[in-house]
């Protein structure tokens, strides 16, 4: 190559290089659809694409709102159930504490080993019965909360169809 050709090539290349690293940056050609001869076809495709995107967006938004409502309801039901369950646990703990203090107070009045064994056996029997009833109550309460959430979810699924 001679100097004239090299200089001309550099001049052509130089107007496209605007990056610090020497990467060419070509401008996009301006294309007017109206002058291109196919504006209607492109416009119809674009309009259909926009309409479909809008429809999909609305469907996604509706599904997201539905899921949010379901989660809010489930959370509310679960939170109420947990509160009820915790209150029941506190009530049980209070009852068991009172029973333990009553038992300790009765032990102070014991006069013989046979009286001690009789009192201890009766206390153990009462505690076993109480524990069985308390466990049943807590289980029923947990099942109630679970069933309420399941029924709520089922009803929600039924209404969206």
C-alpha positions in Angstrom: 0.0 0.0 0.0 1.2 3.5 -0.7 0.9 6.5 1.6 -2.1 7.9 -0.2 -4.1 4.7 0.1 -3.2 4.3 3.7 -4.1 7.9 4.5 -7.5 7.5 2.8 -8.2 4.3 4.7 -7.3 6.0 8.0 -9.5 8.9 7.2 -12.5 6.6 6.5 -11.9 4.6 9.6 -11.3 7.6 11.8 -14.8 9.0 11.4 -16.3 5.8 12.7 -14.1 5.4 15.7 -15.4 7.4 18.7 -14.6 4.9 21.5 -11.5 5.3 23.6 -10.5 1.7 22.9 -10.7 2.0 19.2 -14.0 0.1 18.8 -15.9 1.3 15.7 -19.2 2.9 16.5 -21.4 3.0 13.4 -24.6 4.9 13.3 -27.8 3.0 12.6 -29.2 3.8 9.2 -32.5 5.7 9.3 -35.2 3.6 7.7 -38.5 5.2 7.0 -41.2 2.5 6.9 -43.6 4.7 4.9 -41.0 5.1 2.1 -39.9 1.4 2.3 -43.1 0.1 0.7 -44.3 -2.2 3.5 -45.6 0.0 6.2 -49.0 -1.7 6.6 -47.5 -5.2 7.2 -45.0 -3.9 9.7 -47.6 -1.8 11.5 -50.1 -4.7 11.7 -47.4 -7.0 13.2 -46.3 -4.3 15.6 -49.9 -3.5 16.7 -50.6 -7.3 17.2 -47.4 -7.6 19.2 -48.2 -4.6 21.4 -51.8 -5.9 21.9 -50.6 -9.3 22.8 -48.0 -7.9 25.2 -50.6 -5.7 26.8 -53.0 -8.7 27.2 -50.2 -10.9 28.7 -49.3 -8.1 31.1 -52.9 -7.8 32.3 -53.1 -11.5 32.8 -49.9 -11.6 34.7 -51.0 -8.6 36.8 -54.3 -10.3 37.6 -52.6 -13.5 38.6 -50.2 -11.6 40.8 -53.0 -9.8 42.5 -54.8 -13.1 43.0 -51.7 -14.7 44.5 -51.2 -11.7 46.8 -54.8 -11.9 48.0 -54.5 -15.6 48.7 -51.2 -15.1 50.6 -52.7 -12.3 52.6 -55.7 -14.4 53.6 -53.6 -17.4 54.3 -51.2 -15.4 56.4 -54.1 -13.8 58.3 -55.7 -17.1 59.1 -52.4 -18.7 60.0 -51.4 -15.7 62.3 -54.8 -15.9 64.1 -54.3 -19.7 64.4 -50.8 -19.3 65.8 -52.1 -16.6 68.3 -54.9 -19.0 69.4 -52.4 -21.9 69.7 -49.9 -19.8 71.8 -52.7 -18.5 74.1 -53.7 -22.1 74.7 -50.1 -23.1 75.4 -49.9 -20.2 78.0 -53.2 -21.3 79.5 -51.9 -24.9 79.8 -48.6 -23.7 81.3 -50.5 -21.6 83.9 -52.8 -24.6 84.8 -49.8 -26.9 85.1 -47.9 -24.4 87.3 -50.9 -24.0 89.6 -51.2 -27.8 89.8 -47.5 -28.2 90.6 -47.7 -25.6 93.4 -50.8 -27.3 94.8 -49.0 -30.6 94.8 -46.0 -29.1 96.6 -48.3 -27.6 99.2 -50.0 -30.9 99.7 -46.6 -32.6 100.1 -45.8 -30.3 103.0 -48.7 -31.9 105.0 -47.6 -35.6 104.4 -47.1 -37.5 107.6 -46.1 -41.0 106.4 -44.5 -42.7 103.4 -47.7 -44.4 102.5 -49.5 -41.0 102.4 -46.6 -39.7 100.2 -47.0 -42.6 97.8 -50.8 -42.2 97.7 -50.5 -38.5 97.0 -47.8 -38.9 94.4 -49.7 -41.7 92.6 -52.9 -39.6 92.5 -51.0 -36.5 91.3 -49.2 -38.5 88.6 -52.6 -39.9 87.4 -54.2 -36.4 87.3 -51.2 -35.1 85.5 -51.2 -37.9 82.9 -55.0 -37.3 82.3 -54.4 -33.5 82.1 -51.5 -33.9 79.7 -53.6 -36.2 77.5 -56.4 -33.7 77.4 -54.1 -30.8 76.7 -52.3 -32.6 73.9 -55.7 -33.4 72.4 -56.7 -29.7 72.6 -53.5 -28.5 71.0 -53.8 -31.1 68.2 -57.4 -30.2 67.5 -56.5 -26.5 67.4 -53.6 -27.1 65.0 -55.9 -29.2 62.8 -58.5 -26.5 62.8 -56.0 -23.9 61.6 -54.7 -26.2 58.9 -58.3 -27.1 57.8 -59.3 -23.4 57.7 -56.3 -22.6 55.4 -57.0 -25.6 53.2 -60.7 -24.8 52.9 -59.8 -21.1 52.2 -57.3 -22.2 49.5 -59.8 -24.6 48.0 -62.6 -22.0 47.9 -60.2 -19.5 46.3 -59.3 -22.1 43.6 -63.0 -22.7 43.1 -63.8 -19.0 42.5 -61.1 -18.4 39.9 -62.4 -21.0 37.4 
